Amino acid sequence: MKIITLNTHSLIEPGYEEKLQQFASVILTEQPDLLALQEVNQTALKEEADIALLKGYVPCQKAISVKADNHAARLASLLLKGDLSYSWTWLPIKMGYSRYDEGLAIFSRRPVEETYEGLISKDCAYTNWKTRKILGICTGGAWFYTIHMGWWEDHDSFADQWARTEQILMAKKGLGCGLWLMGDFNSPAQVRGQGYDLVTASGWKDTYLLAEERDNGITVEEAIDGWKEKEAGAPEGMRIDSIWTWGEERILSSRVICNGSYYPKVSDHYGVMIEVHV
């Protein structure tokens, strides 16, 4: 099984159209079984998407229509043109940059059997750019969740959001099914006593460390939104995007992708791809 996660930056990214095509080419080449995306945007005032863009789409409960420039819908359409079909879902969470519906998306080669959305931030206001949710799908007897966490020192801190996340996931831990959590955790793996250590202490296993083959794991090398505003700045070369598992999985490899050396850069984050022995 192959899993990819990426904070896409989508419509905000300079050179977006070219990068969308490049990322679609990556997916067509790698053909992951599961694709988790964060910062998946659409222009809030855009016209609604044509039905042709929505093949394979499984709506969440949130009642916001998919627009014509929705990043997930456009990616799914490009993949279909390459004869690669996915069942996918998109969850709008908040207003980003005052003009985008910003959210999370998951793509699965197997049919999406069930979706789940849960609030993990104190604030649920759609107009608050720090509102956070978790999106999950059930497919093939396993649950896969994508997440975009806040920062450790915020008023609504990483620790508070993680406590709510754990409450959501608690019910799944005892079911004996596969359980995966992936995304942008906004907590550098090299910083001790903060978010990374909290997730580890909760019993989750970092697939990067489990991997029999791995690279340096760095997913952010430059100052990016949310980090460059901080007084202390960002640590040099951060590993903040990751894939976690609750089970005893054999991880064959973990590799950073879309970093300019292994596929072109398509976002302000790099992606992570793992291969799992099944």
N, C-alpha and C positions, 0 to 999 in steps of 0.2 A: 504494500500500500504506500502511496506517495501523497504527502500533504505539503501544501504551500501556504504561508501566511505573508501578507504585505499590507502595510499602511500605504494606501495608494496616492494620497494627496489629491487625486483625481482632477477635477476641473480647475483647481487652484494652481496646478503644476504648470510652469512655463513650458511651452511646446507640447501642450497636452495631446493634440491630435496625433502627432507622430509617436508619442510615448504610449498612447492607447494601442496603436497598431503594433508597436514593438512588444508590448506586454502580451497581447493576444498571440503573437508569434511564439513567445516563450511558453505559453500554456499549450498551444498546439503542438509544440515540440515535446514538452515534458508530460503532458496529459495526466495531471495529478488526479487522484481519486477524490480529493477534498481540497477546496480552495477557500481560505478565510481572508476577508478583506475588511479594512477599516478606512475611515474617512471616505466613504463612498457617497458622492454628492450628486445633486441635480439642481438646476436653477429653479428656485421656488415658483417664479412667475412664468415659467415656460409652458408651452402647450403640452397636453397629455401625449403620452407615447402611443404610437401606432401599435395595433395588436400584433404586428409582425415582430416587434421588439420583445414581446412578452412570452415567447415560447419557453416552456419549462419553468415559468415563474410560479412560485407558491407564495401567496400573500401572507404577511403577518397580520396581527390584529390592528395595528396602527392604521388609521384610515386617512392616509395621504396617497394620492394617486401617483403612479410612476410617470415622470415627465420624459419628453423626447430626448433629452440629453443625459438621462440617468446613466451613470457610469457602469453600473452592473448590467443594465439592460443592453447597453451598446456593446459591452464586452461579450455577453452571451450571444448576441447577434453575430459578431465577428467570428466567434468560435463555431457557431452553426454553419457559417459559410465555409469553414474549414472542415466540415463533417465531424465536428466534436460537439456533442450535446450534453448539457448539464441540466439537472433540476436545481433551481436556485431560489433564494429568498433574500429580501432586502428590508431592513428596518430603519426608518428615519427616526432620529433621536432628538435633533435640535437644529436651530438655525445657526449656520456657520458663516462667518465673514459677512453677516447681515443680508445675505442674498441666496444662500444655498440651503436646501434640505440635506443635512449631513447624517450619515448613519453607517450601518454595518451590513455586510453581505456574506453569505456562504453559498458555495457552489458544490454540488455533489454529483458524481457519475451515477450513483444509485439514486432511486427516487427518494425525495424528501417525504418521510412518513408523518412527521409531526414537527411543528416549530414551537419555540419558546422565547419569550422576551421578558426581561425583568429589570427593574430599576435598581441601580447600585449607588446612585448619588443621593444626597439629601434633597436636592432641588430637582423637581420634575418639570420645571418650566421649559417650554420649547424654545423660548427666546434666550435662555441662559446657555451660553456656549460651553459651560462646564457640566451641563447635565450629562449623565453617563448611564448607559444600559448595557445589558448582555444579551446576545442573540444566540440561540441554540437550535440545532436540528437533530432529529433522530433518524438514522438510516442504517440499515444492515445490522440492527441490534446494538448500535452504539450511539452515544451522544457526543456531538461536536459543538463547541461553543467558541464564539469569537468575541473579543473584548478590547476596549480602548480605555485604559485606566487613567486616572488623574495623577497628580504629583504627590510625593511624600509629605511635603510641608504645607500643602494647601489647607485652607479652613475645612473644606470637605476632603479630608486627607486620603491618601492611598490606603492607610490602615482601616479607616472607616468604610471605604468602598470595598475593600477586600473582605471585611466581616460580613457585609451584605451579600457579596458574591458567594462566600462559603455557605451562608444560610440557604441560598438558592440551590447550590450544588449538593448539599448534604443529603437530600432525598435520593439522589442518583447514586451516591457512593455505595450504598448497601445493596444495590440491585445486581451487582456482578456483571454489568454490561461494560463495554468499553467506554471510557470517559476521557475526553480531550479538551484542553483549554489553550487557545492560541490568540496571539494578537500583539498589540503595542501596549506594553506594561508601564512605560514611562518611568522605569526604575532600573538604573544601570546594574548589571549583574556584578560588576566589580566593586560596588559600594556596599559595605557591610552595615548591618543593623537597620536596613531599610526594607523596601518592598520585596526585593529578590529574596532576602533571607526569610521574610514573613511567609511568602508562598512556599518556600522549601520547608519551613518549620510546620506548615499545615499538612504536610505529607505528600505534596505534589512533586513529581519527578521531572527534572529538566531534561528534555530529550537531547539537548546539546551535549550534556555530560554523559548521557547513556550511550551516545553514538559511538560505534566502533571506528568510524572514520569521521573526522570533523576538521574544519578550518578555524580561523581566528574568531569567527562568530560575530564580528562587528557589523551592526546594522545601521548605525548613524555615525558619520565621520565629520560632519560640518554643523555649524550652528543652525538650528531649525526653530520654527515657531513653537512657542511653549517653553523652550530652553534658553534661547538667546536673550530673553527678557530677564532672566534670573541673575541676581547679583553675583552668585558664585559661578555662574555659567554652567556649561556641560562638561563632564569629564571627557578627556581626550579619547575619542573612539569608543562609543557606547554600544553595548549589547542590550538593547531594550525591547527588541521584538523576539518573541520566543514561542515555543510549542511545549506544552506540559502534558503529562499523562498521569492518570491516577493508578493505572494498572501496571502489571509486570510485563512490559513490552520489550522486545528486542529491536533496538534501533540500529539499523545497518549504517546509516550515514546522516550527517547534518551538514548542510551547505548553504552559505549565503549566496543569493542570486540577485540579478539586476543591480550589480554594484559597479558596472563598468568594465570588469574583467571577465566575469561569468554572466553574460548577457548585459545589454545596455542598461544604464540607469533610467528608470521610469518614474521615480518618486524621490522625495527628500529622505525617505527611508529605503533600505535595501530589504529584500525579501529573505525568507528562510524556507528551505525545502528539506524535508526529511524523508527517508525511506524506511519503512517498517516491515519487519519479517512477519508474514502471516501464514 
